Amino acid sequence: MLVGEERNIESRTASFFCVDPSGTLWKRKNFGEQWWTGIEAVHRGVLFLYGFATPDLPGRKGITAVDCATGELLWKNGELTFIAASGDRIYASQEALDGPVVAEIDHRSGALVREVGRGMGAMQQVPREAEGPEDVEYPQVLTEDDVSPLSALIRQFSSLAAAECPVEYCDHGPFLVIAYHTGSGPYTQVMDVVERPSGTRAMHVTLDPSVSTPAFGSFLVQAGTLYFVRGKNTLEAVRLRTK
């Protein structure tokens, strides 16, 4: 089962779809927010979407839970921020004056199971399941304060990225997938696949040659396969394997 999103830059709308080997289960569904939303996680048959506190501050806030098989809305909470999932539970935080409140929540009903605690200590108590072979890896955003060796490699290959457009990446074992925008508007959205051991580019793809507004979340990795959208309407899959 593969869940994805479609974005229309011109109308600034986002919709979601789900397919499996039998075909399309549902498509072009929207669950409230028209643009400032995206895929947070897929866990035990439930798609979790995120929102933002405000469009000009890209801090994630809000959880929308959708049944992957049917595309039906299960529950929504605009005050929570997704942290992790384990078993039949998800873990989320809510801002408070004395630090974030961490809660354990039933993943299908959204009902509060228990309060884990408050503050960073509670964040460290959240269980995180080890990733299985079918787990989906979504792109992360490179932050300005990241000075790790991995960030140096990302910046090396995205040196032509437009300063106003965040760089996304996915660290998948021996491969590093990087997506970014070049130019000054309209932008060109491109993606590089880099072999980590040698530090060389294995693949370069132009996802979209003309983008008026930066587009994000155009790729994911699942079970060693890279899925990406080329030209707004073509879903492609590439098996990531070493020579």
C-alpha positions, 0 to 999 in steps of 0.5 A: 500500500502506497500513500501519496499527495498531489499538489497544484501549484497554480490553485495552491491545493493539496490532495491525497491518494492511496494505491495498492497492487490491486489499483487505486483505493481512493484519490484526490481527497482533501481533509480540510486544510487546502495547502498547508498540510502534508504527510506525517506518517503511515502507521497500521493502516492509518495516514497521519497528516500534519498542519502548521501553526501559521503559514509564515512559521513552518512549525508543525501543529495539528494531526489529521488521521485518515483510514488508508483503506477507505480514505475516510477521516478518523479524527482530527486535533488541531492542538497536537503535534505528532511525535512517534507511533508504537503499537496501537498508539501514537504519541503527541505533544501539546504546548504548555507554559511549563513545557510540552505535554506528551500524551499517548493516544489511540491511533484510530479513535484519537482518544487520550489513553494517558498523559506520559508527562511534561517537558523534555524528560517526557519526550525521551520516554516516548517508545519508537518502534524499529523500522521494518522493511516496509516502513516509509521514510519521508523527507526531512528539512535541512536546518540552518543550525545543522553542522553534522557531516551529513549536512555538509554533504547535503550542502555540497550537492545543493549548493545551487539551491535558492536561499528562500527554498528549504532543502529536503533530504532522506538518509537511506543507508548507503544512499542520500536523496536530496531535493531542492529548488534552483533559480529565482522564480520560477524555480526548477525543482531537482533531485539528486541521489548520492552514494554515501560511501563514495560521495558521488552522484548516482542520479540527477532528476529534474522533477519540475522545470518551472515551479512558481511556488516551492513544492515539497514532499515530492519523494519518499523511500519505501522498502528500498524503493525511491518514489517521486513525482516528475512533472506534477503528474507522473509517479516514478519508482527507482530501486535503490541498490548498490553495485 
